[in-house]
């Protein structure tokens, strides 16, 4: 498999890791859109949100809980944004689900 995030999980590509457990890995985004921009990814390869199954329910919750814990640990209780993109029209560029945690600036909508 030629998946960028799977290669990061396997240690084949370096990343600035913030958190890791048996299910997820969190690291700094290489092209940050905010002063704090962390990606939380499952270690299990799942291409898009549409590929989640009922068996992945606990994993999906763990991704969200990890983002919440990292936001608190990074001093972002005053506010942050979490985003998951799905497929090309949704803005997904790496086909391995991941949650963006962005903070430390005013997060406006639409982004900019």
C-alpha positions as CSV (number, residue, x, y, z in Angstrom):
1,X,0.0,0.0,0.0
2,X,1.3,3.4,-0.9
3,X,-0.4,5.4,1.8
4,X,1.5,8.4,3.3
5,X,-0.1,8.0,6.7
6,X,0.4,4.3,6.9
7,X,4.1,5.0,6.2
8,X,4.2,7.5,9.1
9,X,2.5,4.9,11.4
10,X,5.1,2.3,10.3
11,X,8.0,4.7,11.0
12,X,9.1,4.8,7.4
13,X,8.4,8.6,7.2
14,X,9.3,10.9,10.1
15,X,6.6,13.0,11.8
16,X,6.6,15.4,14.8
17,X,4.6,13.1,17.1
18,X,2.6,14.5,20.0
19,X,0.7,11.4,21.0
20,X,0.6,7.7,20.2
21,X,-1.2,4.7,21.6
22,X,-2.2,1.3,20.2
23,X,-5.1,2.8,18.1
24,X,-4.1,6.3,17.0
25,X,-1.2,8.6,16.2
26,X,-1.2,12.4,16.5
27,X,1.4,14.6,14.9
28,X,1.9,18.2,13.7
29,X,0.7,19.0,10.2
30,X,3.5,19.8,7.8
31,X,1.4,22.6,6.2
32,X,-0.3,24.2,9.2
33,X,-3.4,26.3,8.7
34,X,-3.3,27.6,12.2
35,X,-0.6,28.2,14.8
36,X,-1.5,24.8,16.2
37,X,-2.4,22.3,13.6
38,X,-2.4,18.6,14.7
39,X,-3.5,15.5,12.7
40,X,-5.0,12.6,14.6
41,X,-5.1,9.4,12.5
42,X,-6.1,5.9,13.2
43,X,-3.3,3.3,12.9
44,X,-5.8,1.1,11.0
45,X,-6.0,2.2,7.3
46,X,-9.5,3.4,6.5
47,X,-9.6,5.4,3.2
48,X,-12.5,7.8,3.8
49,X,-15.3,8.4,6.3
50,X,-17.6,6.5,3.9
51,X,-15.4,3.4,4.5
52,X,-16.1,3.4,8.3
53,X,-18.1,0.4,9.4
54,X,-20.1,-0.2,12.6
55,X,-17.1,-2.2,13.9
56,X,-15.1,1.1,13.8
57,X,-17.5,3.0,16.0
58,X,-15.2,2.9,19.1
59,X,-12.2,3.9,17.0
60,X,-14.0,6.9,15.6
61,X,-14.9,8.0,19.2
62,X,-11.3,7.4,20.3
63,X,-10.0,9.7,17.5
64,X,-12.4,12.5,18.7
65,X,-11.5,11.9,22.3
66,X,-7.8,12.1,21.5
67,X,-8.3,15.4,19.7
68,X,-10.2,16.8,22.8
69,X,-7.4,15.6,25.1
70,X,-4.7,17.1,22.9
71,X,-6.6,20.4,22.7
72,X,-6.7,20.6,26.5
73,X,-3.0,19.5,26.8
74,X,-2.0,22.2,24.4
75,X,-3.8,25.0,26.3
76,X,-6.7,25.4,23.8
77,X,-9.7,25.2,26.1
78,X,-10.8,28.7,25.0
79,X,-11.6,27.3,21.5
80,X,-10.4,25.1,18.7
81,X,-11.7,23.5,15.5
82,X,-11.8,19.8,14.5
83,X,-12.4,18.9,10.8
84,X,-12.5,15.7,8.8
85,X,-12.7,15.9,5.1
86,X,-14.2,13.2,2.8
87,X,-13.3,12.6,-0.8
88,X,-12.1,15.2,-3.3
89,X,-15.1,17.5,-3.2
90,X,-14.8,17.5,0.6
91,X,-11.2,18.5,0.4
92,X,-9.6,15.2,1.3
93,X,-6.1,14.9,-0.1
94,X,-4.7,11.9,1.8
95,X,-6.9,8.9,1.6
96,X,-6.5,7.7,5.2
97,X,-9.0,9.2,7.5
98,X,-7.7,11.9,9.8
99,X,-8.9,14.6,12.0
100,X,-7.5,18.1,11.9
101,X,-7.2,19.9,15.2
102,X,-6.6,23.6,14.7
103,X,-6.3,26.3,17.3
104,X,-4.4,29.3,18.7
105,X,-6.1,31.8,16.4
106,X,-9.6,33.0,15.7
107,X,-11.2,30.2,13.6
108,X,-13.6,31.9,11.2
109,X,-16.0,30.4,8.7
110,X,-15.5,30.1,5.9
111,X,-11.8,29.3,6.6
112,X,-9.4,32.1,5.8
